[in-house]
Amino acid sequence: MNPNATEIAYDRIDQNCDGFDLADVDNDGYCKLGYVITNKTLQCNKETGNLGTDCEDNDSSYNIASTNKSKNCINDAPVINGIPRLIISEGDSAEIIVYASDPENDPLTYSVNDSRFAQENNILFGKQDMMMLESTCLSLCE
């Protein structure tokens, strides 16, 4: 061990004799995802638990405190971007197009819990009867 040695990240060895292993390469205060933290004060002062939460430790803009949902290291739920209000007379056919996105750009799958609807990707087709739309549930999964 040598105080002038280059520290090798995440190997649990203190090569440069500073008292801890390098666990926060981008210096954003968060350790590499899954890294077991031995000294929060010296290694990752923004972590609240004993495991690192930084999903991209080579880029300080990626960490759990990021307000950018694609960089916050959390698998955020998909977002339905709005379904327009539809007025459909009883007996008429309905076509509902659902637009949704995922903050991490994960692929999305759509499903509906109502056999009166046919479905093709994000488009639902059906004939309107009383209470049909009020009792139908659309699921969106990634």
PLY file of the C-alpha trace (Angstrom):
ply
format ascii 1.0
element vertex 142
property float x
property float y
property float z
element edge 141
property int vertex1
property int vertex2
end_header
0.00 0.00 0.00
1.26 3.40 -0.98
-0.29 6.85 -0.30
0.60 7.80 -3.88
-1.04 4.73 -5.40
-4.00 5.02 -7.73
-7.18 3.86 -6.03
-9.02 1.07 -7.85
-12.76 1.50 -7.46
-15.00 -1.13 -5.85
-12.29 -3.70 -5.05
-12.54 -3.28 -1.23
-8.81 -2.50 -1.02
-7.48 0.85 0.14
-4.59 1.22 -2.31
-3.78 4.87 -1.45
-4.07 4.59 2.36
-6.86 7.19 2.70
-8.90 4.87 4.92
-11.46 3.55 2.46
-12.03 1.99 -0.95
-13.20 4.23 -3.79
-16.93 3.58 -4.16
-18.16 6.85 -5.70
-16.28 7.36 -8.97
-18.34 10.34 -10.17
-18.18 12.11 -6.77
-21.92 12.77 -6.59
-22.21 11.45 -3.03
-23.79 8.11 -4.02
-21.99 4.74 -4.18
-22.25 2.29 -7.07
-25.54 0.37 -7.09
-25.32 -2.61 -4.72
-21.90 -1.68 -3.28
-21.71 -2.46 0.47
-20.76 0.82 2.12
-18.25 0.61 4.98
-17.99 4.31 5.77
-20.85 6.55 4.57
-19.12 9.74 5.66
-15.93 9.08 3.70
-17.29 7.05 0.81
-20.84 8.14 -0.08
-22.12 10.88 2.17
-25.55 11.18 0.53
-26.49 7.53 0.92
-29.06 6.75 3.62
-28.63 2.97 3.73
-25.75 0.52 3.71
-25.92 -0.28 -0.02
-25.05 2.01 -2.91
-27.91 3.32 -5.04
-26.07 4.97 -7.96
-27.05 3.13 -11.16
-24.42 4.93 -13.28
-21.41 5.77 -11.12
-19.43 7.21 -14.04
-21.94 10.04 -14.58
-22.87 12.38 -11.72
-26.20 13.29 -13.33
-27.46 9.73 -12.65
-28.44 9.12 -9.01
-31.55 8.68 -6.89
-31.78 12.43 -6.24
-32.07 13.32 -9.92
-35.30 15.07 -10.86
-34.94 13.62 -14.36
-36.97 10.38 -14.29
-34.70 8.74 -16.86
-31.68 9.37 -14.59
-33.05 8.79 -11.07
-32.04 5.11 -10.82
-35.65 4.12 -10.12
-37.81 2.07 -12.44
-40.60 4.63 -12.64
-44.10 3.57 -13.66
-45.30 4.21 -17.20
-47.35 7.35 -17.76
-50.58 7.49 -19.75
-50.36 10.70 -21.72
-54.09 11.27 -21.69
-57.17 9.65 -23.11
-59.50 12.19 -24.68
-63.04 12.38 -23.36
-65.26 10.43 -25.72
-68.98 10.70 -26.25
-70.27 7.49 -27.78
-73.92 6.67 -28.25
-75.16 3.30 -27.09
-74.72 0.75 -29.86
-72.01 2.74 -31.64
-68.49 1.41 -32.08
-65.71 2.89 -30.02
-62.05 3.16 -30.85
-59.84 4.33 -28.02
-56.18 5.03 -28.69
-54.04 5.05 -25.57
-50.80 7.01 -25.72
-48.28 6.20 -23.01
-44.57 6.46 -22.36
-42.04 5.04 -19.98
-39.41 7.32 -18.38
-36.69 4.69 -18.91
-37.95 3.84 -22.42
-38.79 0.27 -21.41
-41.14 -1.49 -23.88
-44.82 -1.24 -22.90
-47.60 -3.81 -23.15
-51.29 -2.99 -22.97
-54.22 -5.10 -21.80
-57.87 -4.58 -20.98
-60.04 -6.51 -18.52
-63.23 -6.41 -20.57
-64.14 -9.07 -23.16
-66.39 -6.54 -24.95
-63.21 -4.88 -26.22
-60.84 -6.14 -28.84
-57.31 -4.87 -28.54
-54.43 -4.28 -30.91
-51.35 -2.84 -29.20
-52.49 0.49 -27.73
-55.86 0.61 -29.55
-59.09 -0.69 -28.02
-62.17 -1.46 -30.13
-65.65 -2.16 -28.85
-69.37 -1.47 -29.06
-70.76 0.85 -26.44
-73.40 -0.41 -24.07
-74.62 1.07 -20.81
-71.88 1.47 -18.21
-69.30 -0.15 -20.48
-66.56 2.43 -20.14
-67.20 3.05 -16.46
-66.43 -0.57 -15.62
-63.47 -1.19 -17.90
-59.91 -1.29 -16.63
-56.90 -0.72 -18.86
-53.58 -2.11 -17.68
-50.25 -0.73 -18.77
-47.11 -2.67 -17.93
-43.45 -2.52 -18.76
0 1
1 2
2 3
3 4
4 5
5 6
6 7
7 8
8 9
9 10
10 11
11 12
12 13
13 14
14 15
15 16
16 17
17 18
18 19
19 20
20 21
21 22
22 23
23 24
24 25
25 26
26 27
27 28
28 29
29 30
30 31
31 32
32 33
33 34
34 35
35 36
36 37
37 38
38 39
39 40
40 41
41 42
42 43
43 44
44 45
45 46
46 47
47 48
48 49
49 50
50 51
51 52
52 53
53 54
54 55
55 56
56 57
57 58
58 59
59 60
60 61
61 62
62 63
63 64
64 65
65 66
66 67
67 68
68 69
69 70
70 71
71 72
72 73
73 74
74 75
75 76
76 77
77 78
78 79
79 80
80 81
81 82
82 83
83 84
84 85
85 86
86 87
87 88
88 89
89 90
90 91
91 92
92 93
93 94
94 95
95 96
96 97
97 98
98 99
99 100
100 101
101 102
102 103
103 104
104 105
105 106
106 107
107 108
108 109
109 110
110 111
111 112
112 113
113 114
114 115
115 116
116 117
117 118
118 119
119 120
120 121
121 122
122 123
123 124
124 125
125 126
126 127
127 128
128 129
129 130
130 131
131 132
132 133
133 134
134 135
135 136
136 137
137 138
138 139
139 140
140 141
